[in-house]
Amino acid sequence: MTQTIHRPGGTSTTPLVTDIPNLDTPPPYVRELASDDGHQRIELPSGHSAICLTSYENVKTLMLDRTASGTLCNVDGGGRPRRHGAGLPHRAGADGVHPARHLPRPRTVDERARSTDSACSSRRDTSHRRLVGRAVRLGAGTRRRRLRTRRHRTSRHLQAPARQPEFAAVVDTLISGTVMGIVLGGDNNVATMLGKTLYASLAHRDLYSQVVDDPSLVPDLVEEIMRLMPLGTPGSFPRELTRPLNTTAGPLPVGEIVYPHINAANRDPAVFDAPLEIRLDRPRGRHLQYGYGMHRCMGSALAQTELIAILTRVVTRYPDLALRVDPSDVEWDLGTGLRRPAVLPVDLGVRGIV
């Protein structure tokens, strides 16, 4: 359903995120479990259980806890869920249950790249696989260049970190993983949110018309879609508590596995009025999609700048831009890590500037 609202220049409709085909995101867990302690328990795709925090304040509290460990949820053995299986739901099997998928750690960079390729099972993930492979090899190349720079001693500033004992643990796998995160976070994440934002505004044409009439609303559109839409199905990873955590439903003990359900927190009616509505008049900067505190994405400001700049250019150059097909016919990549339109067939319109 949509709600008709009155604006100074006339009337418009405010869509719900559930109105737009495929835009809403399914829960990042297999099912809810029975609980008698006041906490919501869920079954993660790995088969392990966890406390699911859904309120805005509780998720913020967890994110501000510097001792809550994602690392302890990403180890083999011990009955703890690994990140590949616990944080990210994979494709369900014949019985409808999402099995955990534990990938072996490759011994070489090329094996690591091939392993990542094999994890992307979707037929349409070819470009994504190539990007991941390049990111892994780029990480290894960065390591080799770093070592050559150190040997040649071209700069005391570049050599200084190598003499510090805290850098002794910097190994190839850490560098490769960091570079992969930067490349994927700086490229795929922006592309994903750009596709979702354009799709949402074109699927409900009044949203696009509002930003065409007033491009200063583009940041509000970006913020609102970001609030409602994680990149993929999950919005975060589980963490293990290393000290008690106080929540609105009561304290949680050391050793508890906790999942911060960021998408639910961003729809908390105690914080966001009519949370399912896509509205361009909300106060900015309150959503948790970029994380919070020490867990806030370090590239959030750059991502916002890119999204706003690109969308502002689109709405000013193509004011008559429109989907060429019905929104329900737009093809989607319904992946775990990235959930977005696979393609947006559009008409540029008579006023489009080529």
Secondary structure, DSSP 8 states (H G I E B T S, - for coil): -EEEEEETTEEEEEEBGGGSTTTS---SSSEEE--SSSS-EEE-TTS-EEEEE-SHHHHHHHHH-TT-BSGGGSSSSTT---HHHHTS-----TTS----------SSHHHHHHHHHHH---TT-HHHHHHHHHHHHHHHHHHHHHHHHHHHT--HHHHGGGGSGGGTT--HHHHHHHHHHHHHHHHHHHHHHHHHHHHHHHHSHHHHHHHHH-GGGHHHHHHHHHHH--SSS-SS--EE-SS-EEETTEEE-TT-EEEE-HHHHTT-TTTSSSTTB--TTS-SS---TT--GGGS-TTHHHHHHHHHHHHHHHHHH-TT-EESS-GGGS-EEE-SS-EEES---EE--TT---
